Amino acid sequence: MISSRIPLAVLLAAALTAAPVASEAQQKVDIRRAVTRDVYVRVNGAFGSLRVTGWDKDTIVLTGSLPKTSRLDGSVGGPGTAPVAGVKFYIEAPASTNATGTLELFVPFGATVWAKSGSATMDVTGITGGLDLNIVGGAITVNGNPRELNIESMDGAVTVTGSPTWMRAKTATGDVTIRGSCTDLGITTVSGTVNIRDGMFERSRVESVTGGISFGGTVGRAGSVLLDSHSGAIDLVIGKSSLDIEATTITGSITNNVTTRRPTPGREGRGEELTLSLGTGDARATLRSFKGNIRLVR
């Protein structure tokens, strides 16, 4: 007769096998190198978060942690202690490894930083050089006044606080929020909302398919703003700008809460149009929508 009793050692082994696996062991990252003040830095690959900070030092520092199964390849110039003008980092991880690495990067204020990952958060502060940031999901936050700012995101939200001289942002479903000023601004989105507030804008172009657009910045003298949407609502918040406004919608409606002037029927009797001059008309605002509604508000 075969005994039904199972040895205790076998039971313990089975329990340990079935128990949840502990969090993956981490490897520390600590890289330091003398660089030029306008160094070009490239960070690409599998990481979960990246914090970039500009500082007043001729040194680049990359710290943080990555899963043990990840591999960090770095190119920081040749041997020696002379400052280098280009630095590249690539983080590779097996497909089964979650991109949980956390990195913190310190670079000179005037550096140009190019960073790309999958689903990740990027938080950048204090860069006056150039930024080129690309994610699929997560979020991108920029604080400061970069000379050039280019952002691409599929689903991640984009928030910029500061005054980039030149900025382009492109998303699919990610929302875009701008608080500050910009000389040359361009934003395109499929279904994300776009919210622009606060500062002075010289040339602005915002395009959306279904996402709503709200523009509340001041348009500079001789400046222009174009807000274009297929079916998303468009709000133009009138501040101190002197504007010539031309609004057109094919099947939507136009609401003017700024003056007593009412919209007129559009061409061929479809939709509505509104032409309005505020102040001395130093700048121009063009609002266009196919199915979305347009509002002018204080």
N, C-alpha and C positions, 0 to 999 in steps of 0.2 A: 504493500500500500504506500502510495506517495504522500508525504506529509504536505499539508496545506500551509504550514508555517513558513514565512519568508524571512530570511536572516535580516537582522537590524541594519547591517552595513549596506545591504542592497536597498532597503527603504530610504536610508539617509542619502545614498547616491542619487536615487530617483528624485528625491525632494530637492536636492541642490540643482539638478539638471532642469527641473521645472520652475525654479525660482526666477524672478525677473533679473535680468542682467544689470549689474551696476552701471552707472554712467561711465562712458568711455574715458579711459585715461587720457590726460592732456600732456602736451609737450610745450615747454616755455619758448617764447620767441623774444630775443633781445639782440637787435642789430643796431650798430652805431657807426656813422662814417662822416667825415668832413666832406662838405659839398659846396658848390657855388651858390650864391644867393638866388640865382634864377634856375636852379636845378630842375630837370624834368624827371618826375617820379611816376612810375607805372605800377599799379597793383591790380592783379587779375586772378580770378579763380574762385575756389570754394571757401568762402568765409561767411559767417553769420552777421557780423557787424564790423564796421570800420569807422573809427573816429579820427578825423584829420584836424590838426591844430597848427596854425601858423605861428612862428615865434622868431625872435630877433637873435638867432644864432645861426652860424654857418655849419650846421650839423643836421643830419637826418637821424631820427631814432624811430625804430619800429619795435614795439613791444606787444605782449599779449600771450595768448595761448591758442593752440590748435590741437585737434584730436591726434592721438599717437599714429593713427593710420594715414594722416595727411603728410604731404611732403612739400616743403617750402624751398623753392629754387630762387636764388637771388643773384642778381648781377649788379655789383656796386663798383664797377671800374677795376682797374688793375691794382697790383700790390703797391704798398707805400701809403703815405699819409697825406699826399696832395689832394686838395678838394676835387671831387668829380662832378661832372655836369649832367650825368644821367644815371638813374637807378631804376632797376626793374625787379619786381617780385612776382612770382607765380605760385599759387597754392593749388596743389593737385590732391584730390581725395578720391578713394574708391566710390563707385556708384552707390554702394550700400551705406556709406557714411553720411550722416547729416552735416550740413555746413554750419557747424556750431562754433567755429573759431571766432574769437574776439580779438581784434587788432586795434592798436592805437599808434598813429603815425604823427610825428612832429617834423615839420619842414620849415625852411625859411619863408617869411611872408611872401616873397616874390616868386616862389616856386610855381611850376605848372604840374598839376596832379591829374592823372588819368586813372580812373578806377572803374572796374566792371566786375559784377558778380551776378548770381542768380537771384534767389530770394534773400535779401539782406537789407540791413539798415545802414545808411551812411549819414554821418553827422560831421559837417565841415564848418570850421570857424577860423576867421582871421586870415584868409588867403587874399592877397592883392594881385597875384599873378593870374594864371588860367586854371579853370576846372572843367573836366570832361567826365561826367558821372553817368553810369549805365547800370540799371538793375531790371529784373523781371518783376519781382514782387518785393514787398517790404515798404521802405520809406526813405526819402532823401530830404535832408534838412541842411540848408546853407545859411550861415550868418556871416555877414561881412560885405566887402566891396571888391570882389574880383574883377579884374580887367575884362576877362571873357568867361562866360559861364554857359556850358552846354550840358543839358540833362535829357536822358532818354529813360523812360520807365513804362513797362507794360501796365501793371496793376498797382504799383506802389504810389503812394501820395508824395507830392513834391511841395515843399515849403521853403520859400526864400525870404529872408529878412535882411535888407541892406540895399546897396546901390551898385549893382554890377553895371559896367559901362555897356556891354553887349551881352545879350542873353537869348538863348533859344531853349525851349522846353517842349518835349514831345511825349505824350502818353496815349495809352489806349483807354483804360478805364480809370486810371489814377487821377485824383483831384489835384489841382494846382492852385497854390495860394502865394501871392506876392505882396509883401509889405515893404515899401521903400520907393526907390526911384530907378529909372533906367533910361539911358539915351536911345538905345536900339533894342526893342523887345519883340520877340516872336514866339507865339505859343500855338501848338496844334494839339487837339485831343479828339478822340472818338466819342466817348461817353462820359468822360470826367468833367467835373465842374471847374470853372476858372474864376477865381476871386482876386481882384487886383485893387489895392488900397494904398492910401497915404500920400506918396511922394509925387515927384515931377517926372513926366514921361514925354520924350520928344517924338519918337516914332514907335508906334505900337501896332502890331497886327495879331489878332487872336482869332483862331478858326476852330470850330467845333462841329460835330455831326449831330449828336443828340444831347450833349452836355450843356448846361446853362452857363452863361457868361455874365459876370458882374464887374464893371469897370468903375472904380471910384477914385482914380488918381487924377492929378491935374495935368492937362495937356499944355506943354510949353509953347511959348510964342512961336508961330510959324510951324508948329508941330502938327502931327496927324495921328489919328487912331482909327483903325478898321476893326470892327467886330462883326464876324461872319459866322452864321450857324444855319444848319439845315432845319432842325426841328427843336433845338434848345431855345429857352427863353434868353433874352438879352436885356440887361439892365444897365443904363448909363446914369451914374450918380453925378449930378452936376455940382461941382465945387466952385473954385475961383476961376475956372477956365473961361476965356472968351472964345466961343465956339460958333462955327457954322456947322449945323447938323443936318445930315441927310439920312433919313430912315426909310427903309422899304421892307415890306413883307408881302409875300405872294398870297398866302392863305391865312395868315395870322392877323393879329390886331396890334395897334400902336396906342399906347396910353401916354399922354403928356401931362405930367403933374408939375411942370415947371412954369408954363405960361398958359394963357387962355387959347392959344392957337390949337385947332383941332386937325387931325389928319384928314386927308382927302382920299377918295377911292383910287386904287392903283390902276395901272394900265389895263385896258380892256375890262375894266370893272372888277378886277380881282385884287383882293388884299387891300392894303392901305399904304399911303406915302405921307411923309411929313418933312417939310423943309423949314428950318428954324435958325435964326441968327441971334446969338446971345452976346451981349457986350459989343466989342468992336470986331468980333469975328477974327481974332488973330490966329486961330487954329481951326482944324477941320476934323469932324467926327463923322464917320460913315458906318451906319448900322444896317446890316442886311440879314434877312432870314427868309427861308422858304415857308415853313409851317409854324415856326416859333413866334411867340408874342414879344413885343418890344416895349420897354417902359423907360421914360425919362423921369427921374426923381431927384429931389434935393436931398 
